[in-house]
Amino acid sequence: MIGCDANGTNCVLQITVTNSSKAVQSTNVLPFVPPKAMRLPVAVVTATVGASVSVVVDGETEEAEITLTTSATAMFVMLTTKESGRFSDNAFLLEAGAVRKVSFVAWGVLDIAALKASLRVEHLQQNL
């Protein structure tokens, strides 16, 4: 369980699936109440974009590492950008004090300045 308050109304269950080598294959966060019923703390999520690197995956691709931190637990953190590509993970739980790294994998040449300028980070508490 992660993030339970005294009344148990903000409890969420995090499920982590690993393979026989203990490598994480999947994680899922299941709230016990609808998100609109949660009383979530105000969280300030900070994203820092690193330099782009070329990676060979089915041809040549470029990607950038994004480091995320938060001042309080943030549920359903969502990243968007105007750049063409995908994030290695999106819509996840980010716990206070934890550092989370995700990659942005470009579909073509990555304009790192455009990624930094258009990167948008939102989470559930901001939209309640």
N, CA, C and O atoms as a printed pandas DataFrame, in Angstrom:
     atom_number atom_name residue_name chain_id  residue_number  x_coord  y_coord  z_coord
0              1         N          MET        A               1    0.841   -1.171    0.000
1              2        CA          MET        A               1    0.000    0.000    0.000
2              3         C          MET        A               1    0.890    1.238    0.000
3              4         O          MET        A               1    1.955    1.266    0.617
4              5         N          ILE        A               2    0.428    2.242   -0.698
5              6        CA          ILE        A               2    1.169    3.496   -0.776
6              7         C          ILE        A               2    0.200    4.632   -0.513
7              8         O          ILE        A               2   -0.891    4.647   -1.083
8              9         N          GLY        A               3    0.561    5.573    0.323
9             10        CA          GLY        A               3   -0.195    6.804    0.467
10            11         C          GLY        A               3   -1.496    6.725    1.241
11            12         O          GLY        A               3   -2.398    7.511    0.950
12            13         N          CYS        A               4   -1.656    5.833    2.203
13            14        CA          CYS        A               4   -2.889    5.771    2.996
14            15         C          CYS        A               4   -2.932    6.904    4.008
15            16         O          CYS        A               4   -1.929    7.205    4.656
16            17         N          ASP        A               5   -4.104    7.536    4.143
17            18        CA          ASP        A               5   -4.256    8.515    5.207
18            19         C          ASP        A               5   -4.909    7.831    6.415
19            20         O          ASP        A               5   -5.184    6.633    6.362
20            21         N          ALA        A               6   -5.158    8.562    7.488
21            22        CA          ALA        A               6   -5.686    7.985    8.727
22            23         C          ALA        A               6   -7.046    7.324    8.527
23            24         O          ALA        A               6   -7.364    6.348    9.207
24            25         N          ASN        A               7   -7.852    7.845    7.602
25            26        CA          ASN        A               7   -9.175    7.271    7.346
26            27         C          ASN        A               7   -9.145    6.157    6.305
27            28         O          ASN        A               7  -10.156    5.486    6.094
28            29         N          GLY        A               8   -8.022    5.953    5.663
29            30        CA          GLY        A               8   -7.911    4.926    4.638
30            31         C          GLY        A               8   -8.575    5.304    3.326
31            32         O          GLY        A               8   -8.756    4.448    2.460
32            33         N          THR        A               9   -8.942    6.565    3.161
33            34        CA          THR        A               9   -9.646    6.954    1.936
34            35         C          THR        A               9   -8.716    7.226    0.769
35            36         O          THR        A               9   -9.157    7.215   -0.380
36            37         N          ASN        A              10   -7.461    7.468    1.030
37            38        CA          ASN        A              10   -6.526    7.741   -0.061
38            39         C          ASN        A              10   -5.620    6.554   -0.352
39            40         O          ASN        A              10   -4.578    6.722   -0.984
40            41         N          CYS        A              11   -5.988    5.373    0.090
41            42        CA          CYS        A              11   -5.132    4.211   -0.127
42            43         C          CYS        A              11   -5.080    3.808   -1.592
43            44         O          CYS        A              11   -6.088    3.813   -2.298
44            45         N          VAL        A              12   -3.881    3.461   -2.024
45            46        CA          VAL        A              12   -3.691    2.865   -3.333
46            47         C          VAL        A              12   -2.811    1.635   -3.159
47            48         O          VAL        A              12   -1.969    1.569   -2.263
48            49         N          LEU        A              13   -3.024    0.678   -4.028
49            50        CA          LEU        A              13   -2.238   -0.550   -4.022
50            51         C          LEU        A              13   -1.327   -0.515   -5.237
51            52         O          LEU        A              13   -1.796   -0.316   -6.357
52            53         N          GLN        A              14   -0.043   -0.705   -5.033
53            54        CA          GLN        A              14    0.880   -0.780   -6.161
54            55         C          GLN        A              14    1.255   -2.231   -6.376
55            56         O          GLN        A              14    1.734   -2.907   -5.465
56            57         N          ILE        A              15    1.032   -2.698   -7.588
57            58        CA          ILE        A              15    1.339   -4.080   -7.948
58            59         C          ILE        A              15    2.561   -4.061   -8.861
59            60         O          ILE        A              15    2.587   -3.351   -9.866
60            61         N          THR        A              16    3.572   -4.847   -8.500
61            62        CA          THR        A              16    4.780   -4.946   -9.305
62            63         C          THR        A              16    4.959   -6.394   -9.725
63            64         O          THR        A              16    4.973   -7.295   -8.886
64            65         N          VAL        A              17    5.094   -6.613  -11.020
65            66        CA          VAL        A              17    5.287   -7.952  -11.569
66            67         C          VAL        A              17    6.736   -8.077  -12.000
67            68         O          VAL        A              17    7.243   -7.244  -12.752
68            69         N          THR        A              18    7.407   -9.131  -11.516
69            70        CA          THR        A              18    8.800   -9.371  -11.886
70            71         C          THR        A              18    8.927  -10.721  -12.576
71            72         O          THR        A              18    8.057  -11.583  -12.453
72            73         N          ASN        A              19   10.020  -10.888  -13.301
73            74        CA          ASN        A              19   10.277  -12.197  -13.908
74            75         C          ASN        A              19   11.137  -13.033  -12.964
75            76         O          ASN        A              19   11.417  -12.611  -11.842
76            77         N          SER        A              20   11.551  -14.203  -13.409
77            78        CA          SER        A              20   12.317  -15.107  -12.542
78            79         C          SER        A              20   13.675  -14.526  -12.144
79            80         O          SER        A              20   14.272  -14.975  -11.165
80            81         N          SER        A              21   14.171  -13.531  -12.892
81            82        CA          SER        A              21   15.437  -12.873  -12.559
82            83         C          SER        A              21   15.232  -11.634  -11.698
83            84         O          SER        A              21   16.173  -10.877  -11.460
84            85         N          LYS        A              22   14.003  -11.428  -11.231
85            86        CA          LYS        A              22   13.628  -10.286  -10.375
86            87         C          LYS        A              22   13.631   -8.950  -11.119
87            88         O          LYS        A              22   13.582   -7.898  -10.481
88            89         N          ALA        A              23   13.688   -8.966  -12.453
89            90        CA          ALA        A              23   13.600   -7.733  -13.236
90            91         C          ALA        A              23   12.129   -7.325  -13.327
91            92         O          ALA        A              23   11.267   -8.159  -13.605
92            93         N          VAL        A              24   11.845   -6.052  -13.094
93            94        CA          VAL        A              24   10.466   -5.564  -13.133
94            95         C          VAL        A              24    9.940   -5.610  -14.565
95            96         O          VAL        A              24   10.561   -5.067  -15.479
96            97         N          GLN        A              25    8.806   -6.255  -14.753
97            98        CA          GLN        A              25    8.170   -6.363  -16.057
98            99         C          GLN        A              25    6.993   -5.404  -16.204
99           100         O          GLN        A              25    6.702   -4.922  -17.299
100          101         N          SER        A              26    6.319   -5.134  -15.080
101          102        CA          SER        A              26    5.135   -4.278  -15.126
102          103         C          SER        A              26    4.812   -3.763  -13.728
103          104         O          SER        A              26    5.036   -4.453  -12.734
104          105         N          THR        A              27    4.284   -2.543  -13.665
105          106        CA          THR        A              27    3.763   -2.017  -12.406
106          107         C          THR        A              27    2.398   -1.410  -12.681
107          108         O          THR        A              27    2.128   -0.940  -13.786
108          109         N          ASN        A              28    1.547   -1.423  -11.677
109          110        CA          ASN        A              28    0.213   -0.874  -11.810
110          111         C          ASN        A              28   -0.206   -0.302  -10.464
111          112         O          ASN        A              28    0.076   -0.888   -9.419
112          113         N          VAL        A              29   -0.877    0.841  -10.489
113          114        CA          VAL        A              29   -1.364    1.490   -9.276
114          115         C          VAL        A              29   -2.888    1.441   -9.304
115          116         O          VAL        A              29   -3.515    1.912  -10.254
116          117         N          LEU        A              30   -3.479    0.867   -8.255
117          118        CA          LEU        A              30   -4.925    0.727   -8.175
118          119         C          LEU        A              30   -5.456    1.489   -6.971
119          120         O          LEU        A              30   -5.202    1.101   -5.831
120          121         N          PRO        A              31   -6.198    2.580   -7.214
121          122        CA          PRO        A              31   -6.794    3.309   -6.085
122          123         C          PRO        A              31   -8.015    2.573   -5.566
123          124         O          PRO        A              31   -8.696    1.883   -6.325
124          125         N          PHE        A              32   -8.301    2.714   -4.262
125          126        CA          PHE        A              32   -9.464    2.069   -3.649
126          127         C          PHE        A              32  -10.725    2.926   -3.734
127          128         O          PHE        A              32  -11.818    2.447   -3.431
128          129         N          VAL        A              33  -10.587    4.170   -4.137
129          130        CA          VAL        A              33  -11.731    5.063   -4.329
130          131         C          VAL        A              33  -11.555    5.748   -5.678
131          132         O          VAL        A              33  -10.440    5.799   -6.196
132          133         N          PRO        A              34  -12.628    6.274   -6.258
133          134        CA          PRO        A              34  -12.474    7.020   -7.508
134          135         C          PRO        A              34  -11.552    8.224   -7.286
135          136         O          PRO        A              34  -11.586    8.831   -6.215
136          137         N          PRO        A              35  -10.748    8.571   -8.258
137          138        CA          PRO        A              35   -9.832    9.703   -8.088
138          139         C          PRO        A              35  -10.529   10.984   -7.637
139          140         O          PRO        A              35   -9.948   11.749   -6.866
140          141         N          LYS        A              36  -11.744   11.239   -8.088
141          142        CA          LYS        A              36  -12.430   12.476   -7.700
142          143         C          LYS        A              36  -12.739   12.523   -6.202
143          144         O          LYS        A              36  -12.986   13.603   -5.664
144          145         N          ALA        A              37  -12.730   11.367   -5.516
145          146        CA          ALA        A              37  -13.000   11.323   -4.075
146          147         C          ALA        A              37  -11.731   11.448   -3.238
147          148         O          ALA        A              37  -11.805   11.517   -2.012
148          149         N          MET        A              38  -10.576   11.477   -3.884
149          150        CA          MET        A              38   -9.310   11.548   -3.148
150          151         C          MET        A              38   -9.016   12.970   -2.685
151          152         O          MET        A              38   -9.398   13.949   -3.327
152          153         N          ARG        A              39   -8.337   13.050   -1.568
153          154        CA          ARG        A              39   -7.847   14.329   -1.044
154          155         C          ARG        A              39   -6.323   14.293   -1.185
155          156         O          ARG        A              39   -5.609   13.870   -0.276
156          157         N          LEU        A              40   -5.854   14.739   -2.325
157          158        CA          LEU        A              40   -4.432   14.642   -2.635
158          159         C          LEU        A              40   -3.695   15.908   -2.227
159          160         O          LEU        A              40   -4.245   17.005   -2.325
160          161         N          PRO        A              41   -2.451   15.763   -1.771
161          162        CA          PRO        A              41   -1.669   16.948   -1.394
162          163         C          PRO        A              41   -1.262   17.742   -2.633
163          164         O          PRO        A              41   -1.165   17.191   -3.730
164          165         N          VAL        A              42   -1.030   19.019   -2.454
165          166        CA          VAL        A              42   -0.512   19.842   -3.543
166          167         C          VAL        A              42    0.915   19.371   -3.806
167          168         O          VAL        A              42    1.746   19.335   -2.898
168          169         N          ALA        A              43    1.182   19.019   -5.035
169          170        CA          ALA        A              43    2.506   18.506   -5.405
170          171         C          ALA        A              43    3.081   19.345   -6.532
171          172         O          ALA        A              43    2.389   19.670   -7.498
172          173         N          VAL        A              44    4.339   19.688   -6.401
173          174        CA          VAL        A              44    5.055   20.391   -7.459
174          175         C          VAL        A              44    6.023   19.376   -8.066
175          176         O          VAL        A              44    6.991   18.961   -7.428
176          177         N          VAL        A              45    5.745   18.988   -9.302
177          178        CA          VAL        A              45    6.586   18.012  -10.002
178          179         C          VAL        A              45    7.563   18.780  -10.885
179          180         O          VAL        A              45    7.173   19.658  -11.655
180          181         N          THR        A              46    8.831   18.433  -10.759
181          182        CA          THR        A              46    9.889   19.076  -11.530
182          183         C          THR        A              46   10.478   18.073  -12.511
183          184         O          THR        A              46   10.789   16.940  -12.144
184          185         N          ALA        A              47   10.627   18.503  -13.768
185          186        CA          ALA        A              47   11.212   17.658  -14.811
186          187         C          ALA        A              47   12.466   18.319  -15.354
187          188         O          ALA        A              47   12.461   19.507  -15.674
188          189         N          THR        A              48   13.535   17.551  -15.458
189          190        CA          THR        A              48   14.794   18.037  -16.017
190          191         C          THR        A              48   15.154   17.161  -17.208
191          192         O          THR        A              48   15.266   15.942  -17.084
192          193         N          VAL        A              49   15.334   17.794  -18.359
193          194        CA          VAL        A              49   15.657   17.068  -19.584
194          195         C          VAL        A              49   17.169   17.030  -19.753
195          196         O          VAL        A              49   17.836   18.064  -19.718
196          197         N          GLY        A              50   17.701   15.819  -19.939
197          198        CA          GLY        A              50   19.131   15.655  -20.176
198          199         C          GLY        A              50   19.462   15.810  -21.652
199          200         O          GLY        A              50   18.584   16.109  -22.461
200          201         N          ALA        A              51   20.710   15.609  -22.000
201          202        CA          ALA        A              51   21.151   15.704  -23.389
202          203         C          ALA        A              51   20.600   14.531  -24.192
203          204         O          ALA        A              51   20.297   13.478  -23.630
204          205         N          SER        A              52   20.473   14.709  -25.489
205          206        CA          SER        A              52   19.994   13.608  -26.326
206          207         C          SER        A              52   21.161   12.692  -26.669
207          208         O          SER        A              52   22.314   13.116  -26.748
208          209         N          VAL        A              53   20.826   11.434  -26.867
209          210        CA          VAL        A              53   21.810   10.434  -27.262
210          211         C          VAL        A              53   21.226    9.612  -28.395
211          212         O          VAL        A              53   20.008    9.463  -28.494
212          213         N          SER        A              54   22.086    9.078  -29.250
213          214        CA          SER        A              54   21.642    8.195  -30.315
214          215         C          SER        A              54   21.647    6.772  -29.811
215          216         O          SER        A              54   22.594    6.331  -29.160
216          217         N          VAL        A              55   20.582    6.057  -30.116
217          218        CA          VAL        A              55   20.445    4.667  -29.692
218          219         C          VAL        A              55   20.061    3.860  -30.924
219          220         O          VAL        A              55   19.210    4.288  -31.703
220          221         N          VAL        A              56   20.672    2.710  -31.105
221          222        CA          VAL        A              56   20.311    1.869  -32.236
222          223         C          VAL        A              56   19.275    0.856  -31.786
223          224         O          VAL        A              56   19.577   -0.093  -31.062
224          225         N          VAL        A              57   18.036    1.083  -32.235
225          226        CA          VAL        A              57   16.937    0.160  -31.984
226          227         C          VAL        A              57   16.146    0.102  -33.281
227          228         O          VAL        A              57   15.436    1.047  -33.623
228          229         N          ASP        A              58   16.269   -1.013  -34.007
229          230        CA          ASP        A              58   15.613   -1.124  -35.318
230          231         C          ASP        A              58   15.973    0.081  -36.195
231          232         O          ASP        A              58   15.096    0.697  -36.799
232          233         N          GLY        A              59   17.225    0.400  -36.260
233          234        CA          GLY        A              59   17.679    1.579  -36.990
234          235         C          GLY        A              59   18.201    2.603  -35.999
235          236         O          GLY        A              59   18.413    2.288  -34.828
236          237         N          GLU        A              60   18.403    3.798  -36.454
237          238        CA          GLU        A              60   18.946    4.864  -35.606
238          239         C          GLU        A              60   17.805    5.689  -35.002
239          240         O          GLU        A              60   16.950    6.189  -35.733
240          241         N          THR        A              61   17.788    5.830  -33.702
241          242        CA          THR        A              61   16.813    6.697  -33.042
242          243         C          THR        A              61   17.550    7.583  -32.059
243          244         O          THR        A              61   18.682    7.297  -31.672
244          245         N          GLU        A              62   16.905    8.648  -31.665
245          246        CA          GLU        A              62   17.467    9.532  -30.652
246          247         C          GLU        A              62   16.531    9.568  -29.465
247          248         O          GLU        A              62   15.311    9.517  -29.618
248          249         N          GLU        A              63   17.112    9.657  -28.278
249          250        CA          GLU        A              63   16.278    9.769  -27.088
250          251         C          GLU        A              63   16.936   10.676  -26.064
251          252         O          GLU        A              63   18.144   10.911  -26.094
252          253         N          ALA        A              64   16.111   11.179  -25.158
253          254        CA          ALA        A              64   16.595   12.042  -24.083
254          255         C          ALA        A              64   16.045   11.502  -22.768
255          256         O          ALA        A              64   14.900   11.054  -22.703
256          257         N          GLU        A              65   16.858   11.547  -21.730
257          258        CA          GLU        A              65   16.423   11.117  -20.410
258          259         C          GLU        A              65   15.805   12.303  -19.675
259          260         O          GLU        A              65   16.342   13.410  -19.689
260          261         N          ILE        A              66   14.674   12.050  -19.038
261          262        CA          ILE        A              66   13.979   13.072  -18.262
262          263         C          ILE        A              66   13.955   12.605  -16.818
263          264         O          ILE        A              66   13.508   11.495  -16.528
264          265         N          THR        A              67   14.437   13.451  -15.907
265          266        CA          THR        A              67   14.472   13.136  -14.482
266          267         C          THR        A              67   13.343   13.898  -13.797
267          268         O          THR        A              67   13.220   15.113  -13.955
268          269         N          LEU        A              68   12.517   13.174  -13.034
269          270        CA          LEU        A              68   11.359   13.769  -12.367
270          271         C          LEU        A              68   11.483   13.642  -10.863
271          272         O          LEU        A              68   11.901   12.604  -10.349
272          273         N          THR        A              69   11.117   14.706  -10.158
273          274        CA          THR        A              69   11.021   14.704   -8.698
274          275         C          THR        A              69    9.736   15.432   -8.328
275          276         O          THR        A              69    9.157   16.142   -9.150
276          277         N          THR        A              70    9.293   15.253   -7.087
277          278        CA          THR        A              70    8.072   15.906   -6.644
278          279         C          THR        A              70    8.175   16.298   -5.168
279          280         O          THR        A              70    8.889   15.665   -4.391
280          281         N          SER        A              71    7.452   17.346   -4.805
281          282        CA          SER        A              71    7.446   17.820   -3.423
282          283         C          SER        A              71    6.504   17.009   -2.539
283          284         O          SER        A              71    6.664   16.993   -1.319
284          285         N          ALA        A              72    5.524   16.337   -3.142
285          286        CA          ALA        A              72    4.566   15.480   -2.435
286          287         C          ALA        A              72    4.141   14.388   -3.413
287          288         O          ALA        A              72    4.325   14.528   -4.622
288          289         N          THR        A              73    3.582   13.318   -2.897
289          290        CA          THR        A              73    3.173   12.226   -3.777
290          291         C          THR        A              73    2.205   12.737   -4.841
291          292         O          THR        A              73    1.223   13.410   -4.531
292          293         N          ALA        A              74    2.499   12.406   -6.104
293          294        CA          ALA        A              74    1.682   12.830   -7.242
294          295         C          ALA        A              74    1.187   11.593   -7.978
295          296         O          ALA        A              74    1.972   10.738   -8.390
296          297         N          MET        A              75   -0.139   11.514   -8.135
297          298        CA          MET        A              75   -0.727   10.364   -8.842
298          299         C          MET        A              75   -0.963   10.697  -10.301
299          300         O          MET        A              75   -1.272   11.833  -10.661
300          301         N          PHE        A              76   -0.810    9.685  -11.126
301          302        CA          PHE        A              76   -1.061    9.777  -12.562
302          303         C          PHE        A              76   -0.310   10.957  -13.192
303          304         O          PHE        A              76   -0.907   11.814  -13.844
304          305         N          VAL        A              77    1.003   10.981  -12.984
305          306        CA          VAL        A              77    1.855   11.996  -13.606
306          307         C          VAL        A              77    1.881   11.708  -15.102
307          308         O          VAL        A              77    2.155   10.586  -15.529
308          309         N          MET        A              78    1.591   12.737  -15.885
309          310        CA          MET        A              78    1.469   12.584  -17.337
310          311         C          MET        A              78    2.378   13.582  -18.036
311          312         O          MET        A              78    2.363   14.771  -17.715
312          313         N          LEU        A              79    3.160   13.109  -18.979
313          314        CA          LEU        A              79    4.072   13.944  -19.744
314          315         C          LEU        A              79    3.555   14.092  -21.173
315          316         O          LEU        A              79    3.106   13.120  -21.780
316          317         N          THR        A              80    3.622   15.317  -21.707
317          318        CA          THR        A              80    3.279   15.559  -23.107
318          319         C          THR        A              80    4.297   16.535  -23.694
319          320         O          THR        A              80    4.966   17.270  -22.968
320          321         N          THR        A              81    4.398   16.525  -25.006
321          322        CA          THR        A              81    5.297   17.426  -25.719
322          323         C          THR        A              81    4.798   17.595  -27.146
323          324         O          THR        A              81    4.015   16.782  -27.636
324          325         N          LYS        A              82    5.253   18.648  -27.810
325          326        CA          LYS        A              82    4.924   18.856  -29.216
326          327         C          LYS        A              82    5.850   18.063  -30.128
327          328         O          LYS        A              82    5.577   17.919  -31.319
328          329         N          GLU        A              83    6.942   17.550  -29.576
329          330        CA          GLU        A              83    7.888   16.763  -30.361
330          331         C          GLU        A              83    7.269   15.417  -30.742
331          332         O          GLU        A              83    6.429   14.886  -30.015
332          333         N          SER        A              84    7.685   14.878  -31.874
333          334        CA          SER        A              84    7.183   13.577  -32.327
334          335         C          SER        A              84    7.990   12.469  -31.676
335          336         O          SER        A              84    9.211   12.410  -31.812
336          337         N          GLY        A              85    7.290   11.590  -30.964
337          338        CA          GLY        A              85    7.943   10.477  -30.300
338          339         C          GLY        A              85    7.070    9.931  -29.203
339          340         O          GLY        A              85    5.870   10.202  -29.155
340          341         N          ARG        A              86    7.674    9.160  -28.318
341          342        CA          ARG        A              86    6.922    8.557  -27.211
342          343         C          ARG        A              86    7.771    8.570  -25.948
343          344         O          ARG        A              86    8.998    8.656  -26.005
344          345         N          PHE        A              87    7.091    8.481  -24.803
345          346        CA          PHE        A              87    7.767    8.379  -23.514
346          347         C          PHE        A              87    7.871    6.912  -23.135
347          348         O          PHE        A              87    6.969    6.128  -23.431
348          349         N          SER        A              88    8.964    6.535  -22.482
349          350        CA          SER        A              88    9.151    5.140  -22.074
350          351         C          SER        A              88    8.117    4.714  -21.037
351          352         O          SER        A              88    7.797    3.531  -20.927
352          353         N          ASP        A              89    7.597    5.671  -20.281
353          354        CA          ASP        A              89    6.552    5.416  -19.288
354          355         C          ASP        A              89    5.757    6.706  -19.147
355          356         O          ASP        A              89    6.293    7.802  -19.312
356          357         N          ASN        A              90    4.486    6.563  -18.843
357          358        CA          ASN        A              90    3.633    7.730  -18.703
358          359         C          ASN        A              90    2.447    7.366  -17.831
359          360         O          ASN        A              90    2.074    6.196  -17.751
360          361         N          ALA        A              91    1.845    8.359  -17.171
361          362        CA          ALA        A              91    0.694    8.165  -16.268
362          363         C          ALA        A              91    1.076    7.234  -15.114
363          364         O          ALA        A              91    0.536    6.134  -14.994
364          365         N          PHE        A              92    1.996    7.673  -14.281
365          366        CA          PHE        A              92    2.523    6.852  -13.188
366          367         C          PHE        A              92    2.445    7.593  -11.860
367          368         O          PHE        A              92    2.202    8.799  -11.817
368          369         N          LEU        A              93    2.654    6.853  -10.787
369          370        CA          LEU        A              93    2.713    7.390   -9.432
370          371         C          LEU        A              93    4.142    7.843   -9.163
371          372         O          LEU        A              93    5.090    7.094   -9.401
372          373         N          LEU        A              94    4.297    9.063   -8.670
373          374        CA          LEU        A              94    5.612    9.590   -8.316
374          375         C          LEU        A              94    5.583    9.945   -6.840
375          376         O          LEU        A              94    4.856   10.846   -6.421
376          377         N          GLU        A              95    6.372    9.236   -6.064
377          378        CA          GLU        A              95    6.386    9.446   -4.615
378          379         C          GLU        A              95    7.348   10.559   -4.222
379          380         O          GLU        A              95    8.388   10.751   -4.852
380          381         N          ALA        A              96    6.982   11.290   -3.168
381          382        CA          ALA        A              96    7.836   12.360   -2.651
382          383         C          ALA        A              96    9.177   11.772   -2.227
383          384         O          ALA        A              96    9.233   10.710   -1.609
384          385         N          GLY        A              97   10.243   12.467   -2.563
385          386        CA          GLY        A              97   11.579   12.017   -2.192
386          387         C          GLY        A              97   12.181   11.014   -3.156
387          388         O          GLY        A              97   13.374   10.721   -3.071
388          389         N          ALA        A              98   11.381   10.478   -4.076
389          390        CA          ALA        A              98   11.890    9.508   -5.044
390          391         C          ALA        A              98   12.261   10.223   -6.334
391          392         O          ALA        A              98   11.669   11.244   -6.682
392          393         N          VAL        A              99   13.229    9.687   -7.028
393          394        CA          VAL        A              99   13.628   10.201   -8.333
394          395         C          VAL        A              99   13.174    9.185   -9.370
395          396         O          VAL        A              99   13.422    7.987   -9.229
396          397         N          ARG        A             100   12.511    9.670  -10.407
397          398        CA          ARG        A             100   12.030    8.778  -11.473
398          399         C          ARG        A             100   12.651    9.237  -12.783
399          400         O          ARG        A             100   12.638   10.427  -13.097
400          401         N          LYS        A             101   13.194    8.300  -13.544
401          402        CA          LYS        A             101   13.786    8.623  -14.833
402          403         C          LYS        A             101   12.972    7.934  -15.923
403          404         O          LYS        A             101   12.701    6.735  -15.857
404          405         N          VAL        A             102   12.593    8.712  -16.916
405          406        CA          VAL        A             102   11.916    8.174  -18.089
406          407         C          VAL        A             102   12.665    8.685  -19.317
407          408         O          VAL        A             102   13.404    9.666  -19.242
408          409         N          SER        A             103   12.467    8.020  -20.429
409          410        CA          SER        A             103   13.096    8.441  -21.678
410          411         C          SER        A             103   12.047    8.944  -22.646
411          412         O          SER        A             103   10.922    8.447  -22.677
412          413         N          PHE        A             104   12.427    9.937  -23.437
413          414        CA          PHE        A             104   11.618   10.343  -24.574
414          415         C          PHE        A             104   12.331    9.813  -25.800
415          416         O          PHE        A             104   13.475   10.183  -26.065
416          417         N          VAL        A             105   11.667    8.949  -26.550
417          418        CA          VAL        A             105   12.242    8.334  -27.744
418          419         C          VAL        A             105   11.635    9.037  -28.955
419          420         O          VAL        A             105   10.429    8.958  -29.191
420          421         N          ALA        A             106   12.475    9.719  -29.713
421          422        CA          ALA        A             106   12.005   10.498  -30.862
422          423         C          ALA        A             106   11.726    9.598  -32.053
423          424         O          ALA        A             106   12.372    8.568  -32.245
424          425         N          TRP        A             107   10.752   10.011  -32.844
425          426        CA          TRP        A             107   10.488    9.365  -34.133
426          427         C          TRP        A             107   11.186   10.185  -35.197
427          428         O          TRP        A             107   10.549   10.933  -35.938
428          429         N          GLY        A             108   12.483   10.042  -35.266
429          430        CA          GLY        A             108   13.284   10.838  -36.192
430          431         C          GLY        A             108   14.328   11.622  -35.418
431          432         O          GLY        A             108   14.773   11.200  -34.351
432          433         N          VAL        A             109   14.717   12.769  -35.965
433          434        CA          VAL        A             109   15.739   13.618  -35.339
434          435         C          VAL        A             109   15.099   14.348  -34.158
435          436         O          VAL        A             109   14.028   14.939  -34.291
436          437         N          LEU        A             110   15.759   14.301  -33.015
437          438        CA          LEU        A             110   15.246   14.938  -31.800
438          439         C          LEU        A             110   15.783   16.355  -31.681
439          440         O          LEU        A             110   16.994   16.579  -31.693
440          441         N          ASP        A             111   14.871   17.298  -31.565
441          442        CA          ASP        A             111   15.233   18.689  -31.300
442          443         C          ASP        A             111   15.132   18.882  -29.789
443          444         O          ASP        A             111   14.046   19.114  -29.259
444          445         N          ILE        A             112   16.268   18.786  -29.100
445          446        CA          ILE        A             112   16.279   18.815  -27.637
446          447         C          ILE        A             112   15.758   20.147  -27.104
447          448         O          ILE        A             112   15.094   20.173  -26.067
448          449         N          ALA        A             113   16.044   21.244  -27.788
449          450        CA          ALA        A             113   15.546   22.554  -27.346
450          451         C          ALA        A             113   14.022   22.609  -27.439
451          452         O          ALA        A             113   13.365   23.151  -26.549
452          453         N          ALA        A             114   13.459   22.052  -28.506
453          454        CA          ALA        A             114   12.000   22.027  -28.668
454          455         C          ALA        A             114   11.360   21.115  -27.630
455          456         O          ALA        A             114   10.280   21.415  -27.123
456          457         N          LEU        A             115   12.019   20.004  -27.310
457          458        CA          LEU        A             115   11.498   19.109  -26.270
458          459         C          LEU        A             115   11.459   19.843  -24.932
459          460         O          LEU        A             115   10.447   19.798  -24.233
460          461         N          LYS        A             116   12.534   20.506  -24.575
461          462        CA          LYS        A             116   12.579   21.242  -23.309
462          463         C          LYS        A             116   11.523   22.350  -23.266
463          464         O          LYS        A             116   10.876   22.560  -22.240
464          465         N          ALA        A             117   11.356   23.053  -24.384
465          466        CA          ALA        A             117   10.415   24.176  -24.425
466          467         C          ALA        A             117    8.959   23.724  -24.366
467          468         O          ALA        A             117    8.118   24.428  -23.807
468          469         N          SER        A             118    8.651   22.561  -24.934
469          470        CA          SER        A             118    7.244   22.145  -25.013
470          471         C          SER        A             118    6.864   21.053  -24.016
471          472         O          SER        A             118    5.704   20.644  -23.971
472          473         N          LEU        A             119    7.821   20.570  -23.212
473          474        CA          LEU        A             119    7.509   19.516  -22.247
474          475         C          LEU        A             119    6.507   20.024  -21.215
475          476         O          LEU        A             119    6.700   21.074  -20.602
476          477         N          ARG        A             120    5.449   19.265  -21.041
477          478        CA          ARG        A             120    4.406   19.622  -20.077
478          479         C          ARG        A             120    4.220   18.452  -19.122
479          480         O          ARG        A             120    4.125   17.300  -19.546
480          481         N          VAL        A             121    4.170   18.758  -17.831
481          482        CA          VAL        A             121    3.990   17.742  -16.799
482          483         C          VAL        A             121    2.710   18.074  -16.014
483          484         O          VAL        A             121    2.572   19.171  -15.473
484          485         N          GLU        A             122    1.803   17.134  -15.962
485          486        CA          GLU        A             122    0.552   17.309  -15.193
486          487         C          GLU        A             122    0.359   16.096  -14.308
487          488         O          GLU        A             122    0.964   15.046  -14.522
488          489         N          HIS        A             123   -0.500   16.261  -13.305
489          490        CA          HIS        A             123   -0.867   15.131  -12.455
490          491         C          HIS        A             123   -2.290   15.331  -11.948
491          492         O          HIS        A             123   -2.875   16.403  -12.101
492          493         N          LEU        A             124   -2.832   14.286  -11.344
493          494        CA          LEU        A             124   -4.247   14.255  -10.964
494          495         C          LEU        A             124   -4.653   15.420  -10.069
495          496         O          LEU        A             124   -5.677   16.053  -10.324
496          497         N          GLN        A             125   -3.891   15.718   -9.041
497          498        CA          GLN        A             125   -4.275   16.751   -8.071
498          499         C          GLN        A             125   -4.514   18.098   -8.743
499          500         O          GLN        A             125   -5.374   18.862   -8.306
500          501         N          GLN        A             126   -3.768   18.396   -9.795
501          502        CA          GLN        A             126   -3.932   19.661  -10.511
502          503         C          GLN        A             126   -5.273   19.754  -11.230
503          504         O          GLN        A             126   -5.737   20.849  -11.545
504          505         N          ASN        A             127   -5.886   18.622  -11.485
505          506        CA          ASN        A             127   -7.094   18.585  -12.291
506          507         C          ASN        A             127   -8.342   18.228  -11.493
507          508         O          ASN        A             127   -9.387   17.955  -12.083
508          509         N          LEU        A             128   -8.254   18.224  -10.171
509          510        CA          LEU        A             128   -9.432   17.933   -9.352
510          511         C          LEU        A             128  -10.169   19.211   -9.026
511          512         O          LEU        A             128  -11.193   19.177   -8.343
